[in-house]
Amino acid sequence: MSQVLFVYATASDAAEAERIGEAVVDERLAACANVIDGMRSIFRWQGSVQKGREAILILKTREDLFDELKQRIVELHSYELPCIVAMPVTVGHEPFLDWVASETGPSEMV
């Protein structure tokens, strides 16, 4: 079985995060999407320090689907340079990890 990943992404607001989350779960690129609204961000962009409000999107997926998931997020995202990073899940509740594997990708891949 492919390793489970948590994919962290930011979005301009909760509506965008929900739209992306719904699309990638529907397309079986992720088993679950968590949207956390109200994040405040401070970042350097185009030579100056910026501040803004964003939403966090946490997706549960498999490592072998990451490149396709990342590309889909980029296609759906409003940002020129969206934050999309993956963190491997090294340990966890096995039934949950099995569920992530079974709910992502075509069933013959699992």
PDB file as gemmi writes it, atoms N, CA and C in Angstrom:
CRYST1    1.000    1.000    1.000  90.00  90.00  90.00 P 1                      
ATOM      1  N   MET A   1       0.854  -1.191   0.000  1.00  0.00           N  
ATOM      2  CA  MET A   1       0.000   0.000   0.000  1.00  0.00           C  
ATOM      3  C   MET A   1       0.892   1.244   0.000  1.00  0.00           C  
ATOM      4  N   SER A   2       0.494   2.237  -0.776  1.00  0.00           N  
ATOM      5  CA  SER A   2       1.208   3.506  -0.841  1.00  0.00           C  
ATOM      6  C   SER A   2       1.086   4.247   0.485  1.00  0.00           C  
ATOM      7  N   GLN A   3       2.124   4.985   0.839  1.00  0.00           N  
ATOM      8  CA  GLN A   3       2.119   5.738   2.094  1.00  0.00           C  
ATOM      9  C   GLN A   3       1.037   6.813   2.088  1.00  0.00           C  
ATOM     10  N   VAL A   4       0.401   7.016   3.241  1.00  0.00           N  
ATOM     11  CA  VAL A   4      -0.593   8.073   3.398  1.00  0.00           C  
ATOM     12  C   VAL A   4       0.137   9.395   3.620  1.00  0.00           C  
ATOM     13  N   LEU A   5      -0.390  10.440   2.990  1.00  0.00           N  
ATOM     14  CA  LEU A   5       0.142  11.801   3.146  1.00  0.00           C  
ATOM     15  C   LEU A   5      -0.949  12.716   3.658  1.00  0.00           C  
ATOM     16  N   PHE A   6      -0.547  13.698   4.437  1.00  0.00           N  
ATOM     17  CA  PHE A   6      -1.391  14.853   4.724  1.00  0.00           C  
ATOM     18  C   PHE A   6      -0.852  15.968   3.840  1.00  0.00           C  
ATOM     19  N   VAL A   7      -1.709  16.541   3.024  1.00  0.00           N  
ATOM     20  CA  VAL A   7      -1.313  17.625   2.131  1.00  0.00           C  
ATOM     21  C   VAL A   7      -1.883  18.918   2.703  1.00  0.00           C  
ATOM     22  N   TYR A   8      -0.986  19.860   2.966  1.00  0.00           N  
ATOM     23  CA  TYR A   8      -1.332  21.167   3.516  1.00  0.00           C  
ATOM     24  C   TYR A   8      -1.332  22.166   2.363  1.00  0.00           C  
ATOM     25  N   ALA A   9      -2.416  22.898   2.242  1.00  0.00           N  
ATOM     26  CA  ALA A   9      -2.496  23.943   1.226  1.00  0.00           C  
ATOM     27  C   ALA A   9      -3.213  25.138   1.844  1.00  0.00           C  
ATOM     28  N   THR A  10      -2.961  26.308   1.288  1.00  0.00           N  
ATOM     29  CA  THR A  10      -3.694  27.486   1.707  1.00  0.00           C  
ATOM     30  C   THR A  10      -4.565  27.949   0.547  1.00  0.00           C  
ATOM     31  N   ALA A  11      -5.638  28.664   0.891  1.00  0.00           N  
ATOM     32  CA  ALA A  11      -6.562  29.190  -0.116  1.00  0.00           C  
ATOM     33  C   ALA A  11      -6.943  30.613   0.270  1.00  0.00           C  
ATOM     34  N   SER A  12      -7.474  31.341  -0.677  1.00  0.00           N  
ATOM     35  CA  SER A  12      -7.808  32.745  -0.439  1.00  0.00           C  
ATOM     36  C   SER A  12      -8.912  32.918   0.602  1.00  0.00           C  
ATOM     37  N   ASP A  13      -9.798  31.932   0.689  1.00  0.00           N  
ATOM     38  CA  ASP A  13     -10.877  31.971   1.686  1.00  0.00           C  
ATOM     39  C   ASP A  13     -11.487  30.576   1.811  1.00  0.00           C  
ATOM     40  N   ALA A  14     -12.429  30.438   2.731  1.00  0.00           N  
ATOM     41  CA  ALA A  14     -13.040  29.132   2.980  1.00  0.00           C  
ATOM     42  C   ALA A  14     -13.796  28.622   1.756  1.00  0.00           C  
ATOM     43  N   ALA A  15     -14.423  29.510   1.012  1.00  0.00           N  
ATOM     44  CA  ALA A  15     -15.181  29.090  -0.173  1.00  0.00           C  
ATOM     45  C   ALA A  15     -14.261  28.447  -1.202  1.00  0.00           C  
ATOM     46  N   GLU A  16     -13.093  29.056  -1.431  1.00  0.00           N  
ATOM     47  CA  GLU A  16     -12.150  28.469  -2.386  1.00  0.00           C  
ATOM     48  C   GLU A  16     -11.626  27.133  -1.864  1.00  0.00           C  
ATOM     49  N   ALA A  17     -11.287  27.068  -0.584  1.00  0.00           N  
ATOM     50  CA  ALA A  17     -10.798  25.817   0.000  1.00  0.00           C  
ATOM     51  C   ALA A  17     -11.853  24.722  -0.115  1.00  0.00           C  
ATOM     52  N   GLU A  18     -13.108  25.055   0.160  1.00  0.00           N  
ATOM     53  CA  GLU A  18     -14.190  24.068   0.042  1.00  0.00           C  
ATOM     54  C   GLU A  18     -14.378  23.620  -1.400  1.00  0.00           C  
ATOM     55  N   ARG A  19     -14.307  24.545  -2.327  1.00  0.00           N  
ATOM     56  CA  ARG A  19     -14.460  24.205  -3.750  1.00  0.00           C  
ATOM     57  C   ARG A  19     -13.365  23.242  -4.194  1.00  0.00           C  
ATOM     58  N   ILE A  20     -12.125  23.534  -3.812  1.00  0.00           N  
ATOM     59  CA  ILE A  20     -11.012  22.655  -4.158  1.00  0.00           C  
ATOM     60  C   ILE A  20     -11.173  21.312  -3.451  1.00  0.00           C  
ATOM     61  N   GLY A  21     -11.490  21.347  -2.158  1.00  0.00           N  
ATOM     62  CA  GLY A  21     -11.652  20.115  -1.393  1.00  0.00           C  
ATOM     63  C   GLY A  21     -12.729  19.218  -1.968  1.00  0.00           C  
ATOM     64  N   GLU A  22     -13.872  19.792  -2.300  1.00  0.00           N  
ATOM     65  CA  GLU A  22     -14.960  18.994  -2.876  1.00  0.00           C  
ATOM     66  C   GLU A  22     -14.544  18.364  -4.195  1.00  0.00           C  
ATOM     67  N   ALA A  23     -13.843  19.117  -5.028  1.00  0.00           N  
ATOM     68  CA  ALA A  23     -13.433  18.594  -6.334  1.00  0.00           C  
ATOM     69  C   ALA A  23     -12.470  17.420  -6.184  1.00  0.00           C  
ATOM     70  N   VAL A  24     -11.452  17.571  -5.347  1.00  0.00           N  
ATOM     71  CA  VAL A  24     -10.445  16.504  -5.266  1.00  0.00           C  
ATOM     72  C   VAL A  24     -10.958  15.273  -4.524  1.00  0.00           C  
ATOM     73  N   VAL A  25     -11.895  15.450  -3.592  1.00  0.00           N  
ATOM     74  CA  VAL A  25     -12.506  14.283  -2.944  1.00  0.00           C  
ATOM     75  C   VAL A  25     -13.426  13.585  -3.943  1.00  0.00           C  
ATOM     76  N   ASP A  26     -14.215  14.355  -4.684  1.00  0.00           N  
ATOM     77  CA  ASP A  26     -15.093  13.771  -5.689  1.00  0.00           C  
ATOM     78  C   ASP A  26     -14.303  13.003  -6.744  1.00  0.00           C  
ATOM     79  N   GLU A  27     -13.124  13.512  -7.104  1.00  0.00           N  
ATOM     80  CA  GLU A  27     -12.279  12.870  -8.115  1.00  0.00           C  
ATOM     81  C   GLU A  27     -11.407  11.755  -7.530  1.00  0.00           C  
ATOM     82  N   ARG A  28     -11.577  11.460  -6.242  1.00  0.00           N  
ATOM     83  CA  ARG A  28     -10.860  10.398  -5.529  1.00  0.00           C  
ATOM     84  C   ARG A  28      -9.349  10.643  -5.463  1.00  0.00           C  
ATOM     85  N   LEU A  29      -8.944  11.910  -5.558  1.00  0.00           N  
ATOM     86  CA  LEU A  29      -7.541  12.271  -5.364  1.00  0.00           C  
ATOM     87  C   LEU A  29      -7.225  12.433  -3.889  1.00  0.00           C  
ATOM     88  N   ALA A  30      -8.252  12.618  -3.079  1.00  0.00           N  
ATOM     89  CA  ALA A  30      -8.128  12.708  -1.620  1.00  0.00           C  
ATOM     90  C   ALA A  30      -9.335  12.011  -1.008  1.00  0.00           C  
ATOM     91  N   ALA A  31      -9.127  11.418   0.164  1.00  0.00           N  
ATOM     92  CA  ALA A  31     -10.229  10.756   0.865  1.00  0.00           C  
ATOM     93  C   ALA A  31     -11.024  11.748   1.699  1.00  0.00           C  
ATOM     94  N   CYS A  32     -10.378  12.833   2.103  1.00  0.00           N  
ATOM     95  CA  CYS A  32     -10.996  13.777   3.028  1.00  0.00           C  
ATOM     96  C   CYS A  32     -10.341  15.135   2.861  1.00  0.00           C  
ATOM     97  N   ALA A  33     -11.129  16.172   3.074  1.00  0.00           N  
ATOM     98  CA  ALA A  33     -10.614  17.539   3.052  1.00  0.00           C  
ATOM     99  C   ALA A  33     -11.097  18.254   4.302  1.00  0.00           C  
ATOM    100  N   ASN A  34     -10.178  18.835   5.048  1.00  0.00           N  
ATOM    101  CA  ASN A  34     -10.525  19.663   6.202  1.00  0.00           C  
ATOM    102  C   ASN A  34     -10.268  21.113   5.838  1.00  0.00           C  
ATOM    103  N   VAL A  35     -11.246  21.978   6.100  1.00  0.00           N  
ATOM    104  CA  VAL A  35     -11.114  23.402   5.841  1.00  0.00           C  
ATOM    105  C   VAL A  35     -11.103  24.127   7.184  1.00  0.00           C  
ATOM    106  N   ILE A  36     -10.069  24.902   7.401  1.00  0.00           N  
ATOM    107  CA  ILE A  36      -9.941  25.707   8.618  1.00  0.00           C  
ATOM    108  C   ILE A  36      -9.908  27.167   8.175  1.00  0.00           C  
ATOM    109  N   ASP A  37     -10.931  27.898   8.527  1.00  0.00           N  
ATOM    110  CA  ASP A  37     -11.056  29.287   8.091  1.00  0.00           C  
ATOM    111  C   ASP A  37     -10.414  30.232   9.106  1.00  0.00           C  
ATOM    112  N   GLY A  38     -10.101  31.438   8.647  1.00  0.00           N  
ATOM    113  CA  GLY A  38      -9.682  32.500   9.551  1.00  0.00           C  
ATOM    114  C   GLY A  38      -8.195  32.575   9.848  1.00  0.00           C  
ATOM    115  N   MET A  39      -7.364  31.903   9.062  1.00  0.00           N  
ATOM    116  CA  MET A  39      -5.926  32.002   9.289  1.00  0.00           C  
ATOM    117  C   MET A  39      -5.448  33.389   8.864  1.00  0.00           C  
ATOM    118  N   ARG A  40      -4.558  33.949   9.651  1.00  0.00           N  
ATOM    119  CA  ARG A  40      -3.916  35.219   9.289  1.00  0.00           C  
ATOM    120  C   ARG A  40      -2.513  34.908   8.819  1.00  0.00           C  
ATOM    121  N   SER A  41      -2.150  35.432   7.680  1.00  0.00           N  
ATOM    122  CA  SER A  41      -0.852  35.151   7.085  1.00  0.00           C  
ATOM    123  C   SER A  41      -0.025  36.420   6.965  1.00  0.00           C  
ATOM    124  N   ILE A  42       1.261  36.278   7.211  1.00  0.00           N  
ATOM    125  CA  ILE A  42       2.247  37.340   6.995  1.00  0.00           C  
ATOM    126  C   ILE A  42       3.312  36.718   6.109  1.00  0.00           C  
ATOM    127  N   PHE A  43       3.570  37.331   4.955  1.00  0.00           N  
ATOM    128  CA  PHE A  43       4.466  36.697   3.993  1.00  0.00           C  
ATOM    129  C   PHE A  43       5.145  37.753   3.134  1.00  0.00           C  
ATOM    130  N   ARG A  44       6.270  37.378   2.571  1.00  0.00           N  
ATOM    131  CA  ARG A  44       6.970  38.252   1.635  1.00  0.00           C  
ATOM    132  C   ARG A  44       6.515  37.877   0.231  1.00  0.00           C  
ATOM    133  N   TRP A  45       6.070  38.860  -0.539  1.00  0.00           N  
ATOM    134  CA  TRP A  45       5.632  38.622  -1.905  1.00  0.00           C  
ATOM    135  C   TRP A  45       6.010  39.811  -2.762  1.00  0.00           C  
ATOM    136  N   GLN A  46       6.741  39.535  -3.834  1.00  0.00           N  
ATOM    137  CA  GLN A  46       7.163  40.541  -4.800  1.00  0.00           C  
ATOM    138  C   GLN A  46       7.855  41.721  -4.132  1.00  0.00           C  
ATOM    139  N   GLY A  47       8.768  41.403  -3.197  1.00  0.00           N  
ATOM    140  CA  GLY A  47       9.628  42.402  -2.596  1.00  0.00           C  
ATOM    141  C   GLY A  47       9.105  43.123  -1.376  1.00  0.00           C  
ATOM    142  N   SER A  48       7.901  42.809  -0.935  1.00  0.00           N  
ATOM    143  CA  SER A  48       7.407  43.490   0.258  1.00  0.00           C  
ATOM    144  C   SER A  48       6.663  42.514   1.169  1.00  0.00           C  
ATOM    145  N   VAL A  49       6.570  42.890   2.430  1.00  0.00           N  
ATOM    146  CA  VAL A  49       5.851  42.076   3.410  1.00  0.00           C  
ATOM    147  C   VAL A  49       4.356  42.346   3.261  1.00  0.00           C  
ATOM    148  N   GLN A  50       3.597  41.288   3.150  1.00  0.00           N  
ATOM    149  CA  GLN A  50       2.148  41.358   2.975  1.00  0.00           C  
ATOM    150  C   GLN A  50       1.449  40.711   4.170  1.00  0.00           C  
ATOM    151  N   LYS A  51       0.216  41.083   4.387  1.00  0.00           N  
ATOM    152  CA  LYS A  51      -0.638  40.456   5.394  1.00  0.00           C  
ATOM    153  C   LYS A  51      -1.969  40.135   4.737  1.00  0.00           C  
ATOM    154  N   GLY A  52      -2.562  39.029   5.181  1.00  0.00           N  
ATOM    155  CA  GLY A  52      -3.861  38.686   4.626  1.00  0.00           C  
ATOM    156  C   GLY A  52      -4.526  37.578   5.411  1.00  0.00           C  
ATOM    157  N   ARG A  53      -5.782  37.362   5.097  1.00  0.00           N  
ATOM    158  CA  ARG A  53      -6.542  36.272   5.699  1.00  0.00           C  
ATOM    159  C   ARG A  53      -6.641  35.163   4.660  1.00  0.00           C  
ATOM    160  N   GLU A  54      -6.520  33.932   5.121  1.00  0.00           N  
ATOM    161  CA  GLU A  54      -6.603  32.783   4.246  1.00  0.00           C  
ATOM    162  C   GLU A  54      -7.351  31.666   4.965  1.00  0.00           C  
ATOM    163  N   ALA A  55      -7.546  30.583   4.256  1.00  0.00           N  
ATOM    164  CA  ALA A  55      -8.085  29.361   4.839  1.00  0.00           C  
ATOM    165  C   ALA A  55      -7.066  28.257   4.623  1.00  0.00           C  
ATOM    166  N   ILE A  56      -7.041  27.323   5.550  1.00  0.00           N  
ATOM    167  CA  ILE A  56      -6.155  26.163   5.462  1.00  0.00           C  
ATOM    168  C   ILE A  56      -6.966  25.001   4.904  1.00  0.00           C  
ATOM    169  N   LEU A  57      -6.348  24.236   4.022  1.00  0.00           N  
ATOM    170  CA  LEU A  57      -6.943  23.032   3.468  1.00  0.00           C  
ATOM    171  C   LEU A  57      -5.995  21.883   3.769  1.00  0.00           C  
ATOM    172  N   ILE A  58      -6.475  20.875   4.499  1.00  0.00           N  
ATOM    173  CA  ILE A  58      -5.681  19.689   4.798  1.00  0.00           C  
ATOM    174  C   ILE A  58      -6.360  18.513   4.116  1.00  0.00           C  
ATOM    175  N   LEU A  59      -5.613  17.856   3.241  1.00  0.00           N  
ATOM    176  CA  LEU A  59      -6.147  16.746   2.471  1.00  0.00           C  
ATOM    177  C   LEU A  59      -5.442  15.453   2.873  1.00  0.00           C  
ATOM    178  N   LYS A  60      -6.199  14.356   2.946  1.00  0.00           N  
ATOM    179  CA  LYS A  60      -5.625  13.045   3.234  1.00  0.00           C  
ATOM    180  C   LYS A  60      -5.618  12.260   1.936  1.00  0.00           C  
ATOM    181  N   THR A  61      -4.436  11.768   1.543  1.00  0.00           N  
ATOM    182  CA  THR A  61      -4.291  11.085   0.267  1.00  0.00           C  
ATOM    183  C   THR A  61      -3.188  10.043   0.347  1.00  0.00           C  
ATOM    184  N   ARG A  62      -2.881   9.460  -0.807  1.00  0.00           N  
ATOM    185  CA  ARG A  62      -1.779   8.497  -0.907  1.00  0.00           C  
ATOM    186  C   ARG A  62      -0.616   9.146  -1.651  1.00  0.00           C  
ATOM    187  N   GLU A  63       0.582   8.709  -1.316  1.00  0.00           N  
ATOM    188  CA  GLU A  63       1.778   9.276  -1.934  1.00  0.00           C  
ATOM    189  C   GLU A  63       1.764   9.133  -3.457  1.00  0.00           C  
ATOM    190  N   ASP A  64       1.286   8.015  -3.970  1.00  0.00           N  
ATOM    191  CA  ASP A  64       1.296   7.810  -5.416  1.00  0.00           C  
ATOM    192  C   ASP A  64       0.313   8.720  -6.154  1.00  0.00           C  
ATOM    193  N   LEU A  65      -0.570   9.400  -5.429  1.00  0.00           N  
ATOM    194  CA  LEU A  65      -1.519  10.331  -6.049  1.00  0.00           C  
ATOM    195  C   LEU A  65      -1.097  11.793  -5.905  1.00  0.00           C  
ATOM    196  N   PHE A  66       0.016  12.040  -5.198  1.00  0.00           N  
ATOM    197  CA  PHE A  66       0.377  13.424  -4.875  1.00  0.00           C  
ATOM    198  C   PHE A  66       0.557  14.298  -6.113  1.00  0.00           C  
ATOM    199  N   ASP A  67       1.297  13.843  -7.106  1.00  0.00           N  
ATOM    200  CA  ASP A  67       1.557  14.699  -8.272  1.00  0.00           C  
ATOM    201  C   ASP A  67       0.262  15.083  -8.982  1.00  0.00           C  
ATOM    202  N   GLU A  68      -0.652  14.125  -9.125  1.00  0.00           N  
ATOM    203  CA  GLU A  68      -1.932  14.414  -9.763  1.00  0.00           C  
ATOM    204  C   GLU A  68      -2.777  15.359  -8.899  1.00  0.00           C  
ATOM    205  N   LEU A  69      -2.776  15.132  -7.591  1.00  0.00           N  
ATOM    206  CA  LEU A  69      -3.503  16.008  -6.671  1.00  0.00           C  
ATOM    207  C   LEU A  69      -2.944  17.423  -6.723  1.00  0.00           C  
ATOM    208  N   LYS A  70      -1.628  17.545  -6.659  1.00  0.00           N  
ATOM    209  CA  LYS A  70      -0.986  18.863  -6.707  1.00  0.00           C  
ATOM    210  C   LYS A  70      -1.368  19.599  -7.997  1.00  0.00           C  
ATOM    211  N   GLN A  71      -1.314  18.923  -9.120  1.00  0.00           N  
ATOM    212  CA  GLN A  71      -1.664  19.548 -10.393  1.00  0.00           C  
ATOM    213  C   GLN A  71      -3.117  20.012 -10.406  1.00  0.00           C  
ATOM    214  N   ARG A  72      -3.994  19.208  -9.852  1.00  0.00           N  
ATOM    215  CA  ARG A  72      -5.415  19.565  -9.816  1.00  0.00           C  
ATOM    216  C   ARG A  72      -5.647  20.787  -8.927  1.00  0.00           C  
ATOM    217  N   ILE A  73      -4.964  20.845  -7.782  1.00  0.00           N  
ATOM    218  CA  ILE A  73      -5.098  22.018  -6.906  1.00  0.00           C  
ATOM    219  C   ILE A  73      -4.642  23.270  -7.652  1.00  0.00           C  
ATOM    220  N   VAL A  74      -3.510  23.177  -8.340  1.00  0.00           N  
ATOM    221  CA  VAL A  74      -2.997  24.323  -9.099  1.00  0.00           C  
ATOM    222  C   VAL A  74      -4.022  24.776 -10.137  1.00  0.00           C  
ATOM    223  N   GLU A  75      -4.653  23.820 -10.835  1.00  0.00           N  
ATOM    224  CA  GLU A  75      -5.652  24.156 -11.851  1.00  0.00           C  
ATOM    225  C   GLU A  75      -6.859  24.885 -11.250  1.00  0.00           C  
ATOM    226  N   LEU A  76      -7.252  24.492 -10.045  1.00  0.00           N  
ATOM    227  CA  LEU A  76      -8.449  25.046  -9.412  1.00  0.00           C  
ATOM    228  C   LEU A  76      -8.186  26.313  -8.592  1.00  0.00           C  
ATOM    229  N   HIS A  77      -6.936  26.620  -8.333  1.00  0.00           N  
ATOM    230  CA  HIS A  77      -6.552  27.664  -7.376  1.00  0.00           C  
ATOM    231  C   HIS A  77      -6.499  29.040  -8.010  1.00  0.00           C  
ATOM    232  N   SER A  78      -6.810  30.064  -7.213  1.00  0.00           N  
ATOM    233  CA  SER A  78      -6.755  31.447  -7.699  1.00  0.00           C  
ATOM    234  C   SER A  78      -5.359  32.058  -7.588  1.00  0.00           C  
ATOM    235  N   TYR A  79      -4.490  31.468  -6.769  1.00  0.00           N  
ATOM    236  CA  TYR A  79      -3.156  32.045  -6.564  1.00  0.00           C  
ATOM    237  C   TYR A  79      -2.225  31.724  -7.729  1.00  0.00           C  
ATOM    238  N   GLU A  80      -1.334  32.655  -7.998  1.00  0.00           N  
ATOM    239  CA  GLU A  80      -0.265  32.429  -8.969  1.00  0.00           C  
ATOM    240  C   GLU A  80       0.704  31.358  -8.462  1.00  0.00           C  
ATOM    241  N   LEU A  81       0.931  31.339  -7.148  1.00  0.00           N  
ATOM    242  CA  LEU A  81       1.897  30.428  -6.536  1.00  0.00           C  
ATOM    243  C   LEU A  81       1.296  29.835  -5.252  1.00  0.00           C  
ATOM    244  N   PRO A  82       0.409  28.855  -5.386  1.00  0.00           N  
ATOM    245  CA  PRO A  82      -0.234  28.309  -4.187  1.00  0.00           C  
ATOM    246  C   PRO A  82       0.729  27.477  -3.336  1.00  0.00           C  
ATOM    247  N   CYS A  83       0.521  27.530  -2.036  1.00  0.00           N  
ATOM    248  CA  CYS A  83       1.258  26.688  -1.102  1.00  0.00           C  
ATOM    249  C   CYS A  83       0.626  25.292  -1.137  1.00  0.00           C  
ATOM    250  N   ILE A  84       1.405  24.302  -1.524  1.00  0.00           N  
ATOM    251  CA  ILE A  84       0.953  22.905  -1.531  1.00  0.00           C  
ATOM    252  C   ILE A  84       2.151  22.072  -1.084  1.00  0.00           C  
ATOM    253  N   VAL A  85       2.089  21.531   0.119  1.00  0.00           N  
ATOM    254  CA  VAL A  85       3.179  20.699   0.629  1.00  0.00           C  
ATOM    255  C   VAL A  85       2.593  19.427   1.227  1.00  0.00           C  
ATOM    256  N   ALA A  86       3.391  18.367   1.205  1.00  0.00           N  
ATOM    257  CA  ALA A  86       2.923  17.083   1.723  1.00  0.00           C  
ATOM    258  C   ALA A  86       3.794  16.625   2.875  1.00  0.00           C  
ATOM    259  N   MET A  87       3.138  16.027   3.852  1.00  0.00           N  
ATOM    260  CA  MET A  87       3.829  15.464   5.013  1.00  0.00           C  
ATOM    261  C   MET A  87       3.457  13.991   5.112  1.00  0.00           C  
ATOM    262  N   PRO A  88       4.454  13.111   5.184  1.00  0.00           N  
ATOM    263  CA  PRO A  88       4.150  11.690   5.290  1.00  0.00           C  
ATOM    264  C   PRO A  88       3.571  11.347   6.657  1.00  0.00           C  
ATOM    265  N   VAL A  89       2.618  10.451   6.661  1.00  0.00           N  
ATOM    266  CA  VAL A  89       2.062   9.926   7.905  1.00  0.00           C  
ATOM    267  C   VAL A  89       2.857   8.661   8.212  1.00  0.00           C  
ATOM    268  N   THR A  90       3.691   8.732   9.229  1.00  0.00           N  
ATOM    269  CA  THR A  90       4.568   7.598   9.525  1.00  0.00           C  
ATOM    270  C   THR A  90       3.914   6.561  10.419  1.00  0.00           C  
ATOM    271  N   VAL A  91       2.991   6.979  11.254  1.00  0.00           N  
ATOM    272  CA  VAL A  91       2.224   6.053  12.093  1.00  0.00           C  
ATOM    273  C   VAL A  91       0.820   6.606  12.238  1.00  0.00           C  
ATOM    274  N   GLY A  92      -0.121   5.730  12.547  1.00  0.00           N  
ATOM    275  CA  GLY A  92      -1.490   6.183  12.726  1.00  0.00           C  
ATOM    276  C   GLY A  92      -2.407   5.022  13.035  1.00  0.00           C  
ATOM    277  N   HIS A  93      -3.657   5.328  13.200  1.00  0.00           N  
ATOM    278  CA  HIS A  93      -4.693   4.328  13.455  1.00  0.00           C  
ATOM    279  C   HIS A  93      -4.907   3.545  12.155  1.00  0.00           C  
ATOM    280  N   GLU A  94      -4.504   2.290  12.130  1.00  0.00           N  
ATOM    281  CA  GLU A  94      -4.512   1.488  10.901  1.00  0.00           C  
ATOM    282  C   GLU A  94      -5.860   1.479  10.178  1.00  0.00           C  
ATOM    283  N   PRO A  95      -6.988   1.320  10.884  1.00  0.00           N  
ATOM    284  CA  PRO A  95      -8.259   1.358  10.147  1.00  0.00           C  
ATOM    285  C   PRO A  95      -8.477   2.688   9.407  1.00  0.00           C  
ATOM    286  N   PHE A  96      -8.032   3.808   9.996  1.00  0.00           N  
ATOM    287  CA  PHE A  96      -8.147   5.102   9.315  1.00  0.00           C  
ATOM    288  C   PHE A  96      -7.245   5.135   8.088  1.00  0.00           C  
ATOM    289  N   LEU A  97      -6.009   4.684   8.229  1.00  0.00           N  
ATOM    290  CA  LEU A  97      -5.077   4.683   7.096  1.00  0.00           C  
ATOM    291  C   LEU A  97      -5.590   3.780   5.978  1.00  0.00           C  
ATOM    292  N   ASP A  98      -6.168   2.642   6.345  1.00  0.00           N  
ATOM    293  CA  ASP A  98      -6.759   1.749   5.346  1.00  0.00           C  
ATOM    294  C   ASP A  98      -7.927   2.432   4.633  1.00  0.00           C  
ATOM    295  N   TRP A  99      -8.720   3.195   5.384  1.00  0.00           N  
ATOM    296  CA  TRP A  99      -9.832   3.931   4.794  1.00  0.00           C  
ATOM    297  C   TRP A  99      -9.343   4.951   3.781  1.00  0.00           C  
ATOM    298  N   VAL A 100      -8.286   5.700   4.123  1.00  0.00           N  
ATOM    299  CA  VAL A 100      -7.719   6.676   3.177  1.00  0.00           C  
ATOM    300  C   VAL A 100      -7.320   5.957   1.889  1.00  0.00           C  
ATOM    301  N   ALA A 101      -6.652   4.820   2.031  1.00  0.00           N  
ATOM    302  CA  ALA A 101      -6.226   4.066   0.847  1.00  0.00           C  
ATOM    303  C   ALA A 101      -7.418   3.593   0.024  1.00  0.00           C  
ATOM    304  N   SER A 102      -8.467   3.127   0.682  1.00  0.00           N  
ATOM    305  CA  SER A 102      -9.615   2.577  -0.051  1.00  0.00           C  
ATOM    306  C   SER A 102     -10.475   3.650  -0.713  1.00  0.00           C  
ATOM    307  N   GLU A 103     -10.418   4.886  -0.215  1.00  0.00           N  
ATOM    308  CA  GLU A 103     -11.262   5.954  -0.756  1.00  0.00           C  
ATOM    309  C   GLU A 103     -10.560   6.835  -1.776  1.00  0.00           C  
ATOM    310  N   THR A 104      -9.333   6.505  -2.130  1.00  0.00           N  
ATOM    311  CA  THR A 104      -8.592   7.302  -3.097  1.00  0.00           C  
ATOM    312  C   THR A 104      -8.219   6.454  -4.298  1.00  0.00           C  
ATOM    313  N   GLY A 105      -8.186   7.087  -5.454  1.00  0.00           N  
ATOM    314  CA  GLY A 105      -7.799   6.407  -6.680  1.00  0.00           C  
ATOM    315  C   GLY A 105      -8.791   5.346  -7.100  1.00  0.00           C  
ATOM    316  N   PRO A 106      -8.583   4.785  -8.255  1.00  0.00           N  
ATOM    317  CA  PRO A 106      -9.447   3.684  -8.710  1.00  0.00           C  
ATOM    318  C   PRO A 106      -9.322   2.500  -7.763  1.00  0.00           C  
ATOM    319  N   SER A 107     -10.408   1.781  -7.539  1.00  0.00           N  
ATOM    320  CA  SER A 107     -10.406   0.686  -6.562  1.00  0.00           C  
ATOM    321  C   SER A 107      -9.394  -0.393  -6.908  1.00  0.00           C  
ATOM    322  N   GLU A 108      -9.075  -0.604  -8.184  1.00  0.00           N  
ATOM    323  CA  GLU A 108      -8.108  -1.635  -8.536  1.00  0.00           C  
ATOM    324  C   GLU A 108      -6.680  -1.257  -8.141  1.00  0.00           C  
ATOM    325  N   MET A 109      -6.447   0.020  -7.793  1.00  0.00           N  
ATOM    326  CA  MET A 109      -5.103   0.447  -7.377  1.00  0.00           C  
ATOM    327  C   MET A 109      -4.838   0.127  -5.928  1.00  0.00           C  
ATOM    328  N   VAL A 110      -5.860  -0.091  -5.119  1.00  0.00           N  
ATOM    329  CA  VAL A 110      -5.690  -0.267  -3.686  1.00  0.00           C  
ATOM    330  C   VAL A 110      -5.458  -1.702  -3.311  1.00  0.00           C  
TER     331      VAL A 110                                                      
END                                                                             
